[in-house]
């Protein structure tokens, strides 16, 4: 299952809206995720995040991720 959730990421100076991506290990999908703007892998939780913008959201939809209700609005 591929799931995309809306989350907030905090850095030292600010907080911003992001997309959290969780999915089973898949080399092809990892290569696609690496094309997202401001993406980051979080090995402790085994998930990816990327900045929430229209370009990233369109790619994620195209790749078949299930969007949580907060991303659909």
C-alpha positions as CSV (number, residue, x, y, z in Angstrom):
1,X,0.0,0.0,0.0
2,X,1.2,3.5,-0.9
3,X,0.0,6.2,1.5
4,X,0.5,10.0,1.3
5,X,-0.4,12.1,4.4
6,X,-0.3,15.9,5.1
7,X,2.1,16.7,7.9
8,X,4.0,19.6,9.4
9,X,7.8,19.6,9.5
10,X,9.6,21.8,12.1
11,X,13.1,23.1,11.5
12,X,15.0,25.4,13.8
13,X,13.6,28.5,12.3
14,X,10.2,27.6,10.9
15,X,7.5,25.1,10.3
16,X,6.2,24.1,6.9
17,X,3.6,21.9,5.3
18,X,4.9,18.6,3.9
19,X,3.7,15.3,2.5
20,X,4.7,12.1,4.3
21,X,5.1,9.1,2.0
22,X,5.0,5.5,3.2
23,X,5.3,2.5,1.0
24,X,6.9,-1.0,0.7
25,X,10.5,-1.1,-0.6
26,X,10.4,-0.6,-4.4
27,X,13.5,0.6,-6.3
28,X,11.4,2.0,-9.1
29,X,9.3,4.0,-6.7
30,X,12.3,5.2,-4.8
31,X,13.8,6.6,-8.0
32,X,10.6,8.4,-8.7
33,X,10.4,9.8,-5.1
34,X,14.0,11.1,-5.5
35,X,12.6,13.5,-8.2
36,X,10.3,15.3,-5.7
37,X,11.3,18.8,-4.6
38,X,12.9,19.0,-1.1
39,X,12.5,15.3,-0.4
40,X,14.1,13.6,2.5
41,X,14.3,10.0,3.7
42,X,13.7,9.4,7.5
43,X,15.5,6.0,8.2
44,X,14.2,5.9,11.8
45,X,10.6,5.7,10.7
46,X,11.3,4.3,7.2
47,X,9.3,7.0,5.3
48,X,9.9,10.0,3.0
49,X,8.8,13.6,3.2
50,X,8.7,16.3,0.6
51,X,7.4,19.9,0.6
52,X,3.7,20.3,-0.1
53,X,3.3,21.9,-3.5
54,X,1.2,21.3,-6.6
55,X,4.0,19.7,-8.6
56,X,4.9,17.2,-5.9
57,X,1.2,16.4,-5.3
58,X,0.5,15.8,-9.0
59,X,3.4,13.4,-9.2
60,X,2.3,11.5,-6.1
61,X,-1.2,11.2,-7.5
62,X,0.1,9.9,-10.8
63,X,2.2,7.2,-9.0
64,X,-1.0,5.8,-7.4
65,X,-0.6,6.9,-3.8
66,X,-3.7,6.9,-1.6
67,X,-4.1,10.5,-0.4
68,X,-5.4,11.2,3.1
69,X,-8.4,13.5,3.3
70,X,-6.3,16.5,4.2
71,X,-4.4,16.3,0.9
72,X,-7.6,15.9,-1.2
73,X,-8.8,19.4,-0.2
